[in-house]
Amino acid sequence: MEGLRQWMEEEEGSGMPDEARLIRRGWVDKSHRGSSFAKHRLRRFLVSDGFHVQYFADETMRFRKGRFDLRNVLCLRASTDPDCAHGVDILLSESSDLPPRHTKTVVLDWGSAAVLQLWLSLWTSAVALAHVDPPLHAHRDAHALGQAARPEDGGHG
C-alpha cells in the first residue's frame, strides 16, 4: 500500500494532467528469466520516460543498474512466474539483427495490482501492438498512444 500511496502523491503533485504524462517512477522487484524470481529478485527504482526505461539502485538515481528501450520489446505479457503475481515478462532484443540473435527476458513485479495497472497503461501504449500479448490490449491508453506516436500504430513519429 505504501508504493501506491507514493505513486498517488507523485501523480497529484506533478501539476500535469494524467494524459499529458508519459513518465513513471517507482519501486519494482526485478529478475532475469532463468533464475527463480522468489530467490533471485532485486529491488530497483524504475524510471520510464517515453520509450526509455532505466533502473537504479535507489531513488537518488546515482547508480544505474540497467536500461532498455520499449521499442526493442519483442513480447510484453503478464508474468508466467508463479512468484510474480503483479508483474510482467518482457522479452527484449539486444541486437539490431533481424531476427534478433541476442534476447533476454526481464521479469518485473510491482507487488500491487493497482500499481501494475498504471505501468501497463503506459507500456502497452508504447510497445508496438503486435508485441503486446492480446490479453493486455485492453490496457492501452488512447491519450498515451497519441503522444507516443508509434508509426505502426498509426502515429506520426
C-alpha positions, -999 to +999 in steps of 0.1 A: +000+000+000+029+023+007+040+021-030+005+030-042+004+060-018+038+071-032+025+069-067-006+089-059+014+116-042+038+119-072+009+119-097-011+146-078+020+168-072+032+168-108+009+197-119+002+180-153-030+162-163-027+124-164-030+122-201+000+146-206+024+124-187+045+096-202+068+094-172+065+069-144+088+063-114+086+038-086+100+007-069+098-027-086+112-062-079+133-074-110+148-106-121+161-121-154+144-152-166+164-183-160+166-178-123+139-183-097+121-150-091+115-159-055+152-165-049+169-140-072+148-108-074+164-074-068+147-043-056+152-015-081+139+021-086+124+021-121+121+052-143+102+051-176+104+082-197+088+079-231+104+048-247+134+048-224+134+027-192+162+027-166+165+011-133+186+022-104+199+010-070+178+037-053+156+068-058+186+091-059+193+076-094+230+079-090+238+043-097+221+030-128+219-008-129+204-012-163+183+002-191+162-008-221+141+008-249+104-001-252+109-001-290+131-032-285+103-052-268+096-084-287+069-096-262+051-079-233+029-103-213+016-109-178+042-128-159+041-166-161+063-169-130+042-182-101+061-160-076+053-128-097+016-121-091+016-084-101+041-083-128+051-087-164+076-107-185+094-086-211+113-103-239+139-078-252+160-077-284+196-070-275+208-067-311+198-048-342+197-081-363+165-093-378+157-118-365+175-108-333+204-130-323+205-119-287+175-116-265+168-115-227+137-118-206+132-094-177+106-101-151+092-072-131+068-073-102+052-042-086+037-060-057+002-044-062-024-048-089-032-011-088+004-001-094+007-027-121-023-012-139-005+022-140+025+007-157+005-015-181-014+016-193+018+033-202+039+004-216+011-013-236+006+020-253+043+025-261+051-011-272+041-020-308+006-037-306+020-068-324+044-073-295+018-069-267+001-102-256-036-099-266-050-102-230-031-069-223-045-049-253-073-036-231-048-016-210-037+006-240-045+042-234-056+064-264-041+095-249-007+079-244-009+064-279-013+098-294+018+111-275+040+080-282+030+082-319+043+048-329+042+046-367+029+010-368+000+021-346-010+049-369+011+077-352+035+101-369+068+097-353 
